[in-house]
Amino acid sequence: MSAAKDFESSPLALLAALVLEDGRRWGQAADTFQWKDAAAILDLAGVPYRYLTRPRGGSKTTDLAAIAVAVMFTQAPPGSRLYALAADADQGGLLLDSIRGFAARTPILAGALQITADRVTVPSRNVLLKVLPADAPGAWGLRPYFTIVDELAQWPETRRSLKLWEAVNTASLKQGGRLTVMTTAGDPTHFAYSVLEHAREDPLWEVSEVPGPVPWIDKELLEEQRRALPESTFRRLHLNEWTESEDRLASLENFQELVTHEGPLEPQRGVSYVMGLDIGIVNDRTAAVLCHMETDVDTGTRNPRFVVDRKQTWRGSRESPVDLDEVREWILDTCRRYRDVRVVADPHQAFLLTQQLRKEGVPVDHFQFTQGSINRLVVRLLVAIRNHALALPNDPDLLRELARVRVKESSPNLLRLDHDRREHDDLVIALALALDKLHERGSDGPRFRWLGFG
């Protein structure tokens, strides 16, 4: 008996008939929000793109697998290609396991599906669903009829995963395909939140956000999770709230409040500048941040404001390391334009470069990284942020990195900066170096009229 023949006029009927692990059919077990989400996704007359968020335990992967089965049998034209994107190969395997389980437990699917390590096929209709992890290469050229994206907020923010998202998102638009994202809330600095903000405003998207916790979770287990997890993690996972970690320097919103100019500032007469330089050749970026300090013209006090005038980064790889000659030329050009510039850098990373700069007449100070000096960098940066004494450009790269960097305690009462795997802190280190040197030089810069930030 063909599942396509029996249910081709009703994808929801096929969805409801799928048998879960506990022996109940999906239609018997599904909560109201699951029915509502499934009906919206399977509505061919509705918008093509949907963004759904649910708390942990909200049956995200299982429901996506069930919806994919319904689409393959009842909606996808013969020869169609569907894609399922997951955070990694293990998450993609969970989706395939869910489909495999439905195929094994549901009588009407007996023999109707072929499932391998990375794909599901309906041979009778020549319809294929391929699973791609977020780091999968070669996503350009896909022609999807239907795409599902599982746990977008958990994707690593690597160049490859961002390219994969860009590829499938634009492919769905180009082919007139449908796209569904389902995830638990994450950190609002993650690119998944930007996608959500776009979806909330765009008429071709529909958003469904289910507050937590899910109704079937045991209350005692939930309380144990509340005691065991950091507050931000608990709120993200179980309450489905986009929440930043407690150990961030500050929130993205806080840094956006410190934006005072749109881009690089032109040189000013009589102003002394400091350039923080953090060198990375292969794995890390090289970053340079130019700053100056102003003081309060109204009170005459030494309440400083640190202004970020411009920044630059260079990214290297094992195959193509950062070209330090290019870095040197940029620094020299900046010093010629801004005239009174002092560079501060780690001598172990940039000894030859700083020697060359000194020969060109650029004043260079070496910063010795010790537990105490690193703690001083972090404290001065935190004080500047919390006193609203930073004036930042509207630069997404800089703002995002500031909001993603973590503050760790290396030993009692000693702080250091850290970053997640595949993230960066080069710009933040360069900024902190510049601020530290400006503190040492004192308030010899121009005065400003206090604007009362915050």
C-alpha positions in Angstrom: 0.0 0.0 0.0 1.4 3.4 -1.0 1.6 6.1 1.7 1.6 8.7 -1.1 -1.6 7.4 -2.5 -3.4 7.2 0.8 -2.4 10.6 2.1 -1.6 12.7 -0.9 -4.5 15.1 -0.3 -3.7 15.5 3.4 -0.1 15.9 4.7 -1.5 16.6 8.2 -3.3 13.2 8.1 0.0 11.4 7.3 1.8 13.4 9.9 -0.8 12.5 12.5 -0.5 8.8 11.6 3.3 8.5 12.3 4.1 6.3 15.3 6.3 7.7 18.1 8.7 5.7 20.3 6.1 5.3 23.1 3.6 3.7 20.6 1.3 6.7 20.4 0.7 8.3 17.0 2.0 11.8 16.5 -1.6 13.2 16.3 -2.4 11.7 19.7 0.6 13.1 21.5 1.0 16.5 19.9 0.3 19.6 21.9 -1.7 22.6 20.4 1.5 24.5 19.5 2.8 21.5 17.6 -0.4 21.2 15.6 -0.4 24.9 14.9 3.3 25.0 13.7 2.9 21.9 11.6 -0.3 23.2 9.9 1.4 26.5 9.1 4.6 24.8 7.7 2.5 22.5 5.5 0.2 25.2 4.2 1.2 25.7 0.6 -0.9 28.9 0.5 1.0 30.5 3.3 4.3 32.4 3.4 7.3 30.4 2.2 9.6 31.1 5.1 9.1 30.3 8.8 11.2 30.7 11.9 10.1 28.8 15.0 11.6 28.7 18.4 10.9 26.2 21.2 12.3 25.4 24.6 14.5 22.4 25.1 12.5 19.2 25.0 10.0 20.9 22.7 10.1 18.0 20.1 12.0 20.1 17.6 14.0 17.4 15.8 11.2 14.9 16.0 8.7 17.3 14.5 11.0 18.4 11.8 11.6 14.8 10.8 7.8 14.1 10.8 7.1 17.2 8.7 9.9 16.2 6.3 8.3 12.8 5.8 4.9 14.4 5.2 6.3 16.8 2.6 8.2 14.0 0.8 5.1 11.8 0.4 2.4 14.4 -0.1 3.7 17.7 -1.5 7.1 17.4 -3.1 6.8 16.8 -6.9 8.6 13.8 -8.4 12.3 14.4 -8.7 12.3 17.0 -5.9 15.3 17.6 -3.6 14.9 18.5 0.0 17.6 19.5 2.5 18.0 19.3 6.2 20.7 21.5 7.8 21.9 20.7 11.3 24.5 22.2 13.7 26.8 19.2 13.1 26.9 15.6 11.9 25.6 14.3 15.2 22.6 16.6 15.2 21.9 15.6 11.6 22.2 12.0 12.7 19.4 12.6 15.2 17.1 13.8 12.5 17.9 10.7 10.4 17.3 8.5 13.4 13.9 10.1 13.9 12.9 9.4 10.3 14.3 5.9 10.6 12.2 5.3 13.7 9.0 6.5 12.0 9.7 4.2 9.0 10.2 1.2 11.3 7.2 1.8 13.6 4.6 3.1 11.1 2.9 0.3 9.0 2.0 2.6 6.1 5.7 3.5 5.6 6.9 -0.1 5.5 9.4 -0.4 2.6 8.5 3.0 1.3 11.8 4.8 2.4 15.5 4.1 1.8 17.7 5.6 4.5 21.5 5.9 4.3 24.1 7.7 6.4 23.2 11.2 5.1 20.0 10.9 3.1 16.4 9.6 2.8 14.8 8.6 -0.5 11.3 7.8 -1.6 12.2 5.6 -4.6 8.6 5.5 -5.9 8.6 9.3 -6.4 12.4 9.9 -6.9 12.2 12.4 -4.0 15.4 12.8 -1.9 16.1 14.5 1.5 19.8 15.1 2.1 21.2 16.0 5.5 24.0 18.6 5.6 26.0 19.6 8.8 26.7 23.3 9.3 30.4 22.8 8.2 29.4 21.0 4.9 31.3 22.3 1.8 29.9 23.0 -1.6 26.4 24.2 -0.8 26.2 26.6 -3.7 24.1 25.3 -6.6 21.5 23.5 -4.5 17.9 23.6 -5.9 15.8 22.8 -2.9 12.0 22.3 -3.0 11.9 22.4 0.8 14.6 23.1 3.4 14.6 22.6 7.2 17.2 24.1 9.5 17.6 22.5 12.9 19.0 24.4 15.9 20.3 27.4 14.0 21.2 29.2 17.3 23.7 26.3 18.1 25.5 26.5 14.8 29.2 27.4 15.0 29.8 30.9 13.6 32.5 29.8 11.2 33.0 31.1 7.7 31.8 27.8 6.3 28.6 27.6 8.3 27.7 31.2 7.5 28.3 30.4 3.8 26.1 27.4 4.1 23.3 29.5 5.6 23.7 32.1 2.9 23.7 29.4 0.2 20.5 27.7 1.2 18.7 30.9 2.1 19.3 32.4 -1.3 18.7 29.1 -3.0 15.2 28.9 -1.5 14.5 32.4 -2.7 15.9 31.6 -6.2 14.0 28.4 -6.7 10.7 29.5 -5.0 11.3 26.9 -2.4 10.1 26.8 1.2 12.4 27.2 4.3 11.7 26.4 7.9 14.0 27.2 10.8 13.4 25.6 14.2 15.7 26.3 17.1 15.9 26.9 20.8 16.8 30.5 21.7 20.5 31.3 22.0 22.8 34.2 22.6 21.4 37.4 20.9 24.9 38.1 19.5 24.6 34.9 17.4 23.7 35.4 13.8 20.6 33.3 14.3 19.1 36.2 16.2 19.7 38.6 13.3 17.8 36.2 11.1 15.0 36.1 13.6 14.8 39.9 13.7 14.6 40.0 9.9 11.9 37.3 10.0 9.8 39.3 12.5 9.7 42.3 10.1 9.6 40.7 6.6 6.2 39.9 5.1 7.5 36.7 3.5 8.4 35.2 6.9 6.2 34.0 9.8 7.5 33.7 13.3 6.3 31.3 16.0 7.9 31.6 19.5 6.8 29.1 22.2 7.5 30.2 25.7 8.9 27.7 28.1 9.0 25.4 29.9 7.3 22.8 27.8 4.1 21.4 29.5 5.3 17.8 29.8 8.6 18.4 31.6 8.8 17.1 35.2 8.7 20.1 37.7 11.3 18.5 40.0 13.7 17.9 37.0 13.1 21.5 35.9 14.0 22.8 39.3 17.2 20.6 39.4 18.1 22.2 36.0 17.5 25.7 37.5 19.9 24.9 40.4 22.5 23.3 38.2 22.7 25.7 35.2 23.8 29.3 35.0 20.8 31.7 34.9 21.4 32.7 31.3 21.7 29.1 30.2 18.6 28.0 32.0 16.6 30.9 30.5 17.8 30.1 27.0 17.2 26.3 27.2 14.1 26.0 29.3 12.4 29.4 29.0 13.3 29.9 25.3 14.6 33.4 26.0 17.4 35.0 24.0 19.9 35.8 26.8 23.5 36.7 26.9 25.9 34.9 29.3 26.8 36.4 32.6 30.5 36.4 31.8 30.3 38.7 28.8 32.0 42.1 29.0 28.5 43.6 28.4 25.5 43.0 26.2 25.3 43.9 22.5 22.6 46.4 23.4 25.0 48.1 25.9 27.7 48.5 23.3 25.2 49.8 20.8 24.4 52.6 23.3 28.1 53.6 23.1 28.0 54.2 19.4 28.6 57.9 18.7 29.9 57.9 15.0 29.2 55.9 11.9 32.7 55.1 10.8 36.3 56.1 10.9 37.0 59.6 12.2 39.2 62.1 10.3 42.5 63.3 12.0 42.2 66.2 14.4 44.9 68.8 15.0 46.5 68.7 18.4 45.3 65.3 19.3 47.6 62.5 20.5 46.6 59.0 19.3 47.4 55.5 20.5 47.2 52.4 18.3 46.8 49.0 20.0 48.2 46.2 17.9 47.5 42.5 18.3 49.4 40.2 16.0 48.1 36.9 14.7 49.7 35.2 11.7 47.8 31.9 11.1 45.0 31.0 13.4 44.2 34.4 14.9 43.7 37.7 13.1 45.9 40.7 13.3 44.0 43.7 14.6 44.9 47.4 15.0 42.7 49.9 16.8 43.4 53.7 16.9 42.0 55.7 19.8 42.3 59.0 21.5 41.2 60.4 24.9 39.0 63.4 25.6 38.1 65.0 29.0 35.1 66.8 30.3 35.0 70.5 29.2 32.1 71.4 31.5 33.7 70.4 34.8 37.3 70.5 33.9 37.7 67.2 35.7 39.7 64.2 34.4 36.6 62.2 33.5 38.0 60.6 30.3 36.2 59.4 27.3 38.0 57.0 25.0 37.2 57.5 21.3 37.8 54.7 18.8 38.9 56.5 15.6 39.4 53.6 13.3 40.2 49.9 13.2 41.6 47.3 10.8 41.9 43.5 10.7 43.9 41.1 8.7 42.9 37.4 8.5 45.5 34.7 7.8 45.4 30.9 7.4 47.9 28.1 7.3 48.0 28.3 3.6 48.1 32.1 3.5 49.5 33.7 6.6 49.0 37.4 7.4 51.3 39.6 5.3 53.1 41.7 7.9 54.4 44.0 5.2 50.8 44.9 4.4 50.2 45.5 8.1 53.3 47.7 8.4 52.2 49.8 5.4 48.7 50.4 6.8 50.3 51.5 10.2 52.7 53.8 8.4 50.0 55.4 6.3 47.8 55.9 9.4 50.7 57.4 11.3 51.3 59.9 8.4 47.7 60.9 8.4 47.1 61.2 12.1 50.7 62.5 12.8 51.0 62.1 16.6 50.5 58.3 17.0 52.1 55.9 19.4 51.9 52.1 18.9 51.7 49.6 21.7 52.1 45.9 20.9 53.3 42.5 22.4 57.0 42.3 21.6 56.9 38.5 21.4 54.4 38.6 18.6 55.6 41.7 16.7 59.3 42.1 17.5 60.5 42.4 13.8 57.5 44.6 12.8 58.0 47.0 15.7 61.7 47.2 14.9 60.8 48.2 11.3 58.3 50.8 12.6 60.8 52.3 14.9 63.3 52.7 12.0 60.5 54.6 10.2 60.2 57.0 13.1 57.1 55.5 14.7 57.1 55.5 18.5 56.4 51.9 19.7 55.9 50.6 23.3 56.1 47.0 24.1 53.4 45.5 26.4 54.5 42.6 28.6 51.6 40.2 29.1 51.6 39.0 32.7 48.7 38.0 35.0 48.9 41.4 36.6 49.1 43.4 33.4 46.3 41.4 31.8 44.1 42.0 34.8 44.8 45.7 34.5 43.7 45.6 30.8 40.5 43.9 31.6 39.6 46.1 34.6 40.3 49.4 32.7 38.2 48.1 29.8 35.3 47.1 32.1 35.4 50.5 33.9 35.3 52.3 30.6 32.3 50.3 29.4 30.4 50.6 32.7 31.1 54.3 33.0 29.9 54.9 29.4 33.3 56.3 28.7 33.8 54.6 25.3 32.8 56.3 22.0 32.5 53.6 19.4 32.0 53.5 15.7 28.9 51.8 14.2 31.1 48.9 13.2 29.2 45.5 13.3 32.5 43.5 13.5 33.8 45.5 16.5 30.5 45.6 18.3 29.8 41.9 17.8 33.3 40.9 19.0 33.0 43.1 22.1 29.7 41.5 23.0 31.0 38.0 22.5 34.2 38.2 24.5 34.1 36.6 28.0 35.7 37.7 31.2 37.3 34.8 33.2 39.0 34.6 36.6 42.5 33.1 35.9 43.1 33.0 39.7 41.5 34.7 42.7 41.0 38.4 41.9 42.8 38.2 38.6 40.8 38.6 35.4 41.6 37.7 31.8 39.7 37.8 28.5 38.6 34.7 26.7 36.6 33.8 23.7 34.6 30.8 22.5 36.1 28.3 20.0 36.0 29.7 16.5 35.5 33.2 17.9 38.0 36.1 18.1 39.2 38.6 20.7 41.9 40.3 18.6 40.0 43.6 18.2 39.2 43.7 21.9 42.8 43.1 22.9 44.0 45.8 20.6 41.4 48.2 22.0 42.4 47.3 25.6 46.0 47.9 24.8 45.2 51.4 23.4 43.0 52.3 26.4 45.7 51.1 28.9 48.4 53.3 27.2 46.0 56.3 27.1 45.4 55.9 30.8 49.2 56.1 31.3 49.6 59.2 29.1 47.0 61.0 31.1 44.4 63.6 29.9 46.5 65.5 27.5 43.9 65.3 24.7 41.1 67.6 23.7 38.1 68.3 26.0 34.6 67.4 25.2 31.2 68.5 26.4 29.7 65.7 28.6 26.7 64.3 26.9 25.4 62.2 29.8 25.5 58.7 28.2 23.1 56.2 29.7 
